[in-house]
């Protein structure tokens, strides 16, 4: 079989595999690839979460942990209620929510694993400063899980690896020769900069937008979101990589977009009121 026929057959096969595997992100309706079962990632995340709890030192700041849990519970209820009222499938229906506060003041970070497993480092509290700030950060992290970004990244990774191997075979091993000659994964680096990083920045912007929505639905003042990124910019002063090298948008870019979205979110996604 010649290479042209080989590529033709593989291309048709890939299209047949990909087309039925497209889903849409809740609220934004962005098309996304989903070829990895969400249940599989949720189960894996739950196991990793348990290991994190064993390895990391948990904070004894009960007041802050309770505040995190209170904000989380409001978001859980508000998100579910929003989709219920809109007569849409609740993307958090299969979540097993859990919250931990990790005692590490040197780390200013927070995350939400697939399935609603949330971790916040005590160093992040220096940035959040107040309840609205903490809600802004948690809203952003929860948005990643609600939007199934981990499923999307895993699916893209599988597709990218498969595509690279196909091209290498079709080109007679040209890509492998480049890697062997340079002593580095040149193709992997180019794909990271040209495909995965811009894609990840798109996810981050989407999480910024959805995070504001979830914070607003939960009754928090989303105007504090901009202040969070101003403080983060000061903390990271001189340490941020160029945006094209990063998986995250620059602080200035984020602040600009957040300001543009502010009025829309306040008007279109007011706090959920429970009867």
C-alpha positions, 0 to 999 in steps of 0.5 A: 500500500502506498503512503497516499492510500495509507493516509487516506484510509487512516484519515477516514478512520480518524474522522469516523472516530472523532465526529461522534465524540464531540460534546459542548461545554456547558453555558459557552456551548464551545465544541470540544473533543471527548474520547476519554470516559469522564467516569474513568478520569473521575475514578483516577482523580479520586485515587490521586486525591487520597494520595495527596491527602496522605502526602501533603500536610493538612492545615489546622486552620479550621476557620479557613477550611470551613469557609472553603466548604461553605463557599463550595456548598453554595456553588454546588447547590447554585450550579445544580439549581441553575441547570435544573431551572434551565432544564439542562443536564447537570454536569456535576450530577456525578461529582463527589465533592470534597475540600482540603486546605493544604498547609503550604504558605509558599504555594499560591495555588488551588485546583479542582480535579475531575469529579469535584475534588478541590485542594487549596494551598494556604499560600493562596489565602494571602492572595484571596484576602476575603470571602469574595476573593476566595469564591473567585478562585474557587469558581475558576477551579470548579469551572475547569471540572464543570467544563470537563477540561481534563477530559478534553485535554486527555482526549487531545493528548491521545489524538495528538500522539496518534497523529504524530505516529501516523505522520512519522510512518507516512513520512518514512520516519522523518520525525524520528530522524529529527528527534534523533539528530537534535537529541530532543523531542522537537515535534513534541515541543512544536506541538506543545507551543503550537497546539496544546498551549494555545488550547490550554489558554483557551480553557483558562479563559473559559474557566475565568468566564464560567468561574465568574458566572458560578461565583455570581450565581452563588451570591458573591461579589465578582468585582473582586475577581479583577482584584485577585488578578491584580494581586497575583500580578504583583506576586508574580512580578518579573516571573511570568513567562511570555504568554506564547510559552505559557498555558495561562493567559497573561495577567493583563490579558485576563484582567481586560477580559474579566472587565469586559465580561463583568456587567454581562455576568452580573445582569445575566447570572444573578444570585440563585435564590432558593425558596 
